[in-house]
Amino acid sequence: MPDLRQLARQHLEAARASEHGRSADRILHDGHLRQSVIALVAGTELSEHNSPQAGSIHVLEGGLRVTGLEPAEVPAGELVLLTHRRHAVTALADTVFLLTTVTGLEDEEAHGDPV
């Protein structure tokens, strides 16, 4: 299994060096489950996009603003379920997060109650 702390450092360095201010890599893919580490420099936005059938964001470092969430700001250490609507993500500081998604399920399977 990958070392998330090491990946966070590597991707944050790559995001800071990137003209687009971001770096990402899928680190786990098992059936319908996918996990990606994503780094964004402060102010970088992932413009509005569709939500996966089920997903969560775990902020490892920094902080995010996610449209459609209440509260909208997600600080380091927080784990939140994603909204099931279109949303955008903005880095409030240099940020690294773990995005977990589940795709390919029927709607009723994907939108169940959290555990």
SEROLO-560508 format. One line per field, with one value per residue (C-alpha): y, x, z; residue number from 1. Coordinates in steps of 0.001 Angstrom, whole numbers. Each point is the difference from the previous one (the first is absolute). Example, Ala and Ser with C-alpha at 12.3 -4.5 7.8 and 13.67 -1.06 7.14 Angstrom:
% SEROLO-560508
north = -4500;3440
east = 12300;1370
up = 7800;-660
num = 1;2
***
This chain:
% SEROLO-560508
north = 0;3501;2309;2870;2418;-532;267;3192;1594;-1111;1224;3315;615;-949;2277;2924;-602;-409;2930;-1261;-177;-3608;-3572;-3235;-3749;-2953;-2104;-2739;-1607;-3030;-756;3006;1596;2638;2120;2922;2347;3572;3062;3576;3216;2773;1547;-2820;-1066;-3194;1532;-1248;-3667;-2962;-1895;-3701;-2368;-138;1666;1670;2505;-335;3146;-1033;3480;3516;638;11;1756;-2358;1460;-1843;-1080;1386;1171;776;192;-3241;407;-2389;-3211;148;-2803;940;-1677;1642;1598;-1878;3189;1825;1719;1909;-274;2871;-254;2503;-698;-2368;-3187;-3760;-2223;-3585;-390;-3288;-795;-2864;-183;-2441;-736;371;3312;-1630;-1896;3042;2510;-1971;1237;465;-2694
east = 0;1227;1267;-2528;2338;2685;-2525;-1407;3460;818;-3277;107;3500;-1214;-3056;2194;2192;-2946;-1297;-3522;613;-1076;1241;-1974;343;-2341;1593;-2601;-2455;-1966;-3251;-2281;2318;2546;2278;2044;2412;-449;2121;-1052;1889;-1887;-2688;-67;-3525;-1347;-2903;-3542;-304;-2326;146;851;-2758;1567;3100;1887;2797;2576;2131;3517;1552;-1335;-3688;-2683;-3233;-2484;-3182;-3161;1305;-1102;2294;1820;3487;1853;3141;2941;-934;-3677;-1719;-3233;-2454;-273;-3197;-1950;-315;2408;2661;3272;3056;2353;3208;-23;3711;2499;-2031;232;-3068;-1011;-2997;-1868;-2650;-2292;-1248;-1973;-2701;-3733;-1220;-1820;3174;2252;-2055;-612;451;3581;1409
up = 0;-740;2763;-29;1781;-2625;-2849;1513;96;-3558;-1472;1844;-1373;-3498;310;1053;-3053;-2389;-2033;791;3758;422;20;337;-281;475;2707;375;-2419;1133;-1809;503;2594;-968;2163;-1249;1705;-1247;777;-756;687;1792;-2194;-2553;-946;-1456;-1904;401;-908;514;3241;58;1054;3463;1330;2802;466;2780;230;993;-13;-608;-562;-2692;-857;-1668;-1483;978;3419;3353;1397;-3239;1515;716;2158;342;1775;-996;-1897;-1798;-2324;-3401;-1141;-2671;-2055;-2266;2072;-196;2255;922;2035;2885;606;-1582;430;-401;242;-510;-2300;341;-2590;-849;-3571;-2106;2591;-396;1476;2931;996;-267;1981;3181;3553;1241;2258
num = 1;2;3;4;5;6;7;8;9;10;11;12;13;14;15;16;17;18;19;20;21;22;23;24;25;26;27;28;29;30;31;32;33;34;35;36;37;38;39;40;41;42;43;44;45;46;47;48;49;50;51;52;53;54;55;56;57;58;59;60;61;62;63;64;65;66;67;68;69;70;71;72;73;74;75;76;77;78;79;80;81;82;83;84;85;86;87;88;89;90;91;92;93;94;95;96;97;98;99;100;101;102;103;104;105;106;107;108;109;110;111;112;113;114;115
***
